[in-house]
């Protein structure tokens, strides 16, 4: 039986080295192009909202997915059943 545990790629030696190298490259690229990066920041903030809506697991389901209205739920804030 194979009892080896799968390690995520970013926790391996190569993954840590790649992430470190990527951070160093990102630092120098952002340092050289600081004005360009800050100029894109407002657009990135505007893009964050639609991306969150696409990537969120529940979307805009509201509270209907959590058991309906408060009168129909058994777990009211007082701890008593709404039915009686």
Secondary structure, DSSP 8 states (H G I E B T S, - for coil): --------GGGSHHHHHHHHHHHHHHHHHHHHTHHHHHHHHHHHHHHHHHHHHHH-SSTT-TTGGGTS-GGG-S--TTSS-TT-
